[in-house]
Amino acid sequence: MLTVLLLTISNLFMTFAWYGHLKFLQNQSLFFVILASWGIAFFEYCFQVPANRIGYGEFTATQLKLIQEAISIMVFIGFAVITLGESLKWNYLVAFIFMFIAVYFAVAIK
C-alpha cells in the first residue's frame, strides 16, 4: 500500500509539472515554464524512485509501471476535470476502463 501511496503523490507532482502550466503559467515564457516544470518534477522523483524501490519484489517492474500508469490516468482525469475544466467524454472513459482492465490482468492474475 505504501508503494501505491508514493506513486499517487508522485503522479500529483508529475501532472502539475506536465500540465499545470496550461492553467497557471499561460503568460510566462516557454523557458520559464520548462524550468518551473523541472523544479516540480524533482519532487515527483523524490516519491517515484522510493515507490519503485519499495514495491520491487512485491511487484515486477512491469507491474509497477502498469500500476503507475493507472494511477497517472486517475490523477490526470481529476486534474483535467477540476483544474482545466474539461469534460469527461464517454469515449475517454471507455479507454480508461480498458487501461484498468490491462492493469488487472498484469497484476492480479498470476
Helices and strands as residue ranges (DSSP letters): H 2-19, H 21-24, H 30-55, H 61-82, H 90-107
